[in-house]
Amino acid sequence: MNIYLLAITFCLVFLFITVELIRRQKLQEQYAILWLTLGFFMGMFSLFPSMLNQISRLMRIYYAPSLLFLVGLLFSLVFIMHLTIVISKLHRKLTRLVQEVALLQERVGKKESE
């Protein structure tokens, strides 16, 4: 089996799974855009491998597949940073919510004891 045919098949399956996760509301749209973009670019490089060679030559990267690893690594790092920011915001909101619930429970407990 040709490696490019395998890569195209993988990209189509990846895009199908992403769309299915969006449809079932298991993946939010803001994250889905990132994954769909990644799938699109993987598909473009699979359909037109000469494009990858041209871009790598422009960047003076002598082994074209290493450009894919570089892009994948950078994508992963940016995505991890984004998720870390989201988790930090959610943690602050959760802490605030727990504090508010504790204060409300204390008020209700005082009113019941009166």
Backbone bond lengths (Angstrom), bond angles and torsions (degrees), N, CA, C in turn:
res aa  C-N    CA-C-N  psi(-1)  N-CA   C-N-CA  omega(-1)  CA-C   N-CA-C  phi
1 M - - - 1.456 - - 1.535 108.24 -
2 N 1.295 116.08 135.84 1.457 122.64 179.57 1.536 109.60 -67.84
3 I 1.338 116.50 136.34 1.466 120.81 -177.82 1.525 111.60 -63.83
4 Y 1.332 116.77 -32.51 1.464 119.52 179.73 1.530 110.86 -70.50
5 L 1.309 116.74 -36.23 1.469 120.31 176.35 1.529 110.30 -65.95
6 L 1.321 116.21 -39.51 1.461 120.49 177.13 1.531 110.53 -64.47
7 A 1.334 116.61 -41.71 1.466 120.46 179.70 1.525 111.21 -65.33
8 I 1.319 117.18 -41.65 1.469 120.86 178.54 1.526 110.21 -64.00
9 T 1.323 116.63 -42.21 1.464 120.75 177.84 1.529 110.37 -61.64
10 F 1.324 116.53 -44.74 1.464 120.61 178.34 1.530 110.69 -59.85
11 C 1.332 117.35 -43.50 1.468 121.18 -179.42 1.529 111.28 -63.57
12 L 1.323 116.82 -41.93 1.460 119.78 179.16 1.530 111.31 -65.07
13 V 1.320 116.34 -41.35 1.466 120.07 177.93 1.531 109.66 -64.88
14 F 1.323 116.62 -42.13 1.462 121.77 179.00 1.529 110.49 -60.93
15 L 1.332 117.33 -45.25 1.469 120.93 179.19 1.527 111.05 -66.04
16 F 1.327 117.05 -39.74 1.459 120.63 178.68 1.529 110.75 -62.64
17 I 1.330 116.77 -44.99 1.465 120.18 179.82 1.523 110.34 -63.50
18 T 1.328 117.24 -40.52 1.466 120.64 179.40 1.526 110.60 -62.89
19 V 1.318 117.05 -45.98 1.469 120.67 179.13 1.527 110.41 -63.78
20 E 1.315 116.59 -38.38 1.467 120.13 179.08 1.533 110.80 -65.89
21 L 1.324 117.81 -38.94 1.465 120.71 176.99 1.527 111.35 -65.53
22 I 1.316 116.72 -35.63 1.467 120.67 176.42 1.529 109.37 -66.30
23 R 1.323 115.66 -45.79 1.461 120.80 -177.93 1.523 111.63 -61.69
24 R 1.322 117.00 -38.04 1.468 121.11 179.47 1.531 112.53 -84.22
25 Q 1.315 116.19 3.27 1.462 124.08 179.01 1.523 112.31 59.44
26 K 1.328 115.91 36.70 1.458 121.29 174.99 1.524 110.87 -98.25
27 L 1.327 116.44 -10.21 1.456 122.14 -179.59 1.518 107.77 -133.31
28 Q 1.333 116.08 125.97 1.455 119.96 -179.37 1.522 110.03 -72.82
29 E 1.315 114.76 152.89 1.455 120.77 -175.10 1.522 112.62 -62.29
30 Q 1.327 117.19 -36.40 1.459 119.74 -177.70 1.529 111.43 -63.31
31 Y 1.332 117.52 -33.88 1.456 120.52 177.00 1.524 110.84 -84.17
32 A 1.302 116.13 -30.93 1.459 120.35 -179.37 1.520 111.33 -63.20
33 I 1.319 117.17 -35.07 1.464 120.23 178.93 1.522 110.09 -60.35
34 L 1.324 116.77 -41.46 1.467 119.93 178.13 1.527 111.60 -62.54
35 W 1.327 116.15 -45.95 1.463 119.50 -178.13 1.521 112.03 -69.22
36 L 1.325 116.92 -37.84 1.468 119.20 177.37 1.530 110.93 -66.17
37 T 1.316 116.59 -38.30 1.466 120.26 177.22 1.525 110.48 -63.81
38 L 1.318 116.39 -44.70 1.459 120.28 177.91 1.531 110.71 -60.27
39 G 1.323 117.34 -45.38 1.459 121.22 178.35 1.511 112.46 -62.24
40 F 1.326 116.46 -38.69 1.462 120.82 178.49 1.530 110.88 -63.44
41 F 1.337 116.68 -47.00 1.462 119.11 -179.23 1.528 111.99 -67.40
42 M 1.328 116.99 -37.02 1.467 119.34 175.51 1.521 110.18 -61.58
43 G 1.339 115.96 -41.57 1.459 119.79 178.10 1.520 112.69 -65.16
44 M 1.330 116.49 -39.30 1.468 119.66 178.98 1.527 111.05 -64.16
45 F 1.330 117.00 -42.98 1.462 119.83 179.18 1.524 111.30 -69.62
46 S 1.327 117.65 -26.65 1.466 120.51 177.29 1.523 110.98 -75.92
47 L 1.330 115.96 -39.54 1.465 119.27 179.36 1.528 112.13 -74.13
48 F 1.311 116.77 -36.15 1.466 122.06 -176.41 1.534 109.79 -126.08
49 P 1.334 117.74 76.13 1.469 119.79 -177.82 1.532 112.56 -64.91
50 S 1.313 117.81 -22.75 1.470 119.55 177.91 1.528 110.82 -65.11
51 M 1.335 116.76 -28.94 1.465 120.84 177.45 1.536 109.99 -63.17
52 L 1.303 116.76 -40.56 1.463 121.06 177.31 1.526 110.38 -63.40
53 N 1.314 116.94 -42.10 1.460 120.61 178.54 1.521 111.62 -63.23
54 Q 1.325 117.34 -41.31 1.467 120.77 179.92 1.528 111.30 -65.38
55 I 1.311 116.47 -44.41 1.470 120.28 -179.82 1.531 109.97 -64.42
56 S 1.328 117.04 -42.20 1.464 119.46 -179.79 1.527 111.03 -66.40
57 R 1.339 118.15 -36.46 1.459 119.94 176.04 1.520 111.45 -64.80
58 L 1.342 117.25 -40.12 1.461 120.55 177.81 1.533 111.87 -62.14
59 M 1.312 115.51 -34.48 1.469 120.45 -179.33 1.528 111.80 -88.87
60 R 1.340 116.83 2.35 1.467 124.09 -178.88 1.530 112.22 60.42
61 I 1.315 114.09 38.62 1.460 120.74 173.14 1.520 105.88 -101.37
62 Y 1.331 116.80 120.58 1.457 120.49 -169.83 1.519 113.92 -83.34
63 Y 1.306 116.92 -21.39 1.465 120.40 178.01 1.518 107.40 -115.63
64 A 1.321 116.45 104.25 1.466 122.38 -170.90 1.533 114.19 -55.58
65 P 1.341 120.10 -42.79 1.465 118.10 179.48 1.532 113.88 -60.55
66 S 1.326 118.13 -24.21 1.471 118.81 177.75 1.526 110.99 -67.19
67 L 1.330 117.45 -24.40 1.466 120.58 173.87 1.522 110.25 -63.75
68 L 1.323 116.59 -39.16 1.469 119.98 177.43 1.523 110.73 -62.69
69 F 1.327 117.18 -41.03 1.460 120.15 178.04 1.526 110.89 -64.88
70 L 1.324 116.61 -39.61 1.453 120.27 178.32 1.527 110.94 -63.73
71 V 1.321 116.53 -46.39 1.470 120.59 179.36 1.531 109.86 -63.74
72 G 1.319 117.14 -42.07 1.461 120.59 178.10 1.517 112.55 -62.52
73 L 1.324 116.31 -41.41 1.453 120.58 178.29 1.525 111.08 -64.83
74 L 1.318 116.89 -45.51 1.467 120.24 179.44 1.528 111.03 -64.26
75 F 1.335 117.07 -41.42 1.465 121.02 177.11 1.527 110.14 -59.79
76 S 1.328 115.99 -44.78 1.465 120.11 -179.41 1.523 111.69 -63.23
77 L 1.326 116.70 -43.15 1.458 119.96 -179.93 1.528 111.90 -64.22
78 V 1.325 116.95 -43.26 1.471 120.34 178.69 1.524 110.13 -64.47
79 F 1.320 116.92 -41.72 1.457 120.67 -178.69 1.534 110.84 -67.28
80 I 1.324 117.29 -40.72 1.463 120.64 177.43 1.522 110.40 -63.49
81 M 1.333 117.40 -41.35 1.470 120.20 178.33 1.526 110.34 -62.84
82 H 1.326 116.66 -43.23 1.464 120.46 178.59 1.527 110.79 -60.64
83 L 1.316 117.08 -45.59 1.464 120.25 -179.87 1.527 111.56 -65.80
84 T 1.324 117.16 -34.78 1.456 120.42 176.62 1.517 110.87 -64.05
85 I 1.318 117.44 -40.66 1.470 121.31 177.25 1.520 110.63 -63.77
86 V 1.329 116.32 -44.02 1.469 120.60 179.36 1.529 110.27 -62.26
87 I 1.326 117.66 -43.89 1.461 121.19 179.96 1.520 110.38 -63.91
88 S 1.319 117.39 -39.63 1.471 120.53 179.17 1.523 111.05 -63.16
89 K 1.321 117.54 -42.95 1.463 120.97 177.97 1.523 110.73 -63.32
90 L 1.321 116.22 -43.63 1.465 119.77 179.47 1.534 111.35 -64.85
91 H 1.309 117.40 -37.30 1.456 120.57 178.74 1.529 110.88 -64.04
92 R 1.336 116.60 -42.48 1.474 119.47 177.33 1.523 110.84 -63.20
93 K 1.329 117.13 -42.86 1.465 120.53 178.99 1.525 111.12 -63.61
94 L 1.326 116.79 -41.17 1.464 120.93 179.79 1.526 110.83 -64.79
95 T 1.318 117.48 -42.32 1.463 120.85 177.88 1.520 110.32 -60.40
96 R 1.317 116.11 -45.60 1.467 120.67 179.23 1.533 110.77 -61.78
97 L 1.311 116.74 -42.52 1.465 121.38 -179.88 1.525 111.35 -64.17
98 V 1.321 117.56 -42.63 1.468 121.54 178.57 1.527 110.15 -62.61
99 Q 1.327 116.65 -40.78 1.465 120.14 178.55 1.527 111.01 -64.02
100 E 1.328 117.06 -43.04 1.465 120.67 179.49 1.526 111.15 -64.60
101 V 1.326 117.69 -40.91 1.464 121.12 178.80 1.528 109.95 -64.33
102 A 1.321 117.31 -40.94 1.466 120.30 179.02 1.530 110.81 -62.76
103 L 1.337 116.95 -41.89 1.466 120.18 177.87 1.522 111.12 -64.50
104 L 1.317 117.30 -41.34 1.465 120.39 178.78 1.528 111.34 -65.96
105 Q 1.328 117.60 -39.03 1.460 120.38 177.80 1.529 110.90 -64.96
106 E 1.310 116.34 -37.43 1.462 120.10 177.88 1.524 110.45 -64.76
107 R 1.337 116.79 -42.86 1.475 120.29 178.34 1.522 111.15 -62.97
108 V 1.326 116.83 -43.84 1.465 120.46 179.64 1.525 109.91 -64.22
109 G 1.317 117.37 -40.83 1.476 120.76 178.75 1.515 112.06 -62.82
110 K 1.326 117.39 -38.74 1.480 121.00 178.26 1.522 110.93 -67.42
111 K 1.342 116.57 -40.15 1.477 119.67 -178.67 1.519 110.89 -68.59
112 E 1.343 116.80 -35.77 1.463 120.33 179.88 1.525 111.03 -69.99
113 S 1.335 117.11 -32.61 1.485 119.57 -178.02 1.516 112.34 -78.55
114 E 1.325 117.51 -14.87 1.471 119.97 179.27 1.495 113.12 -77.57
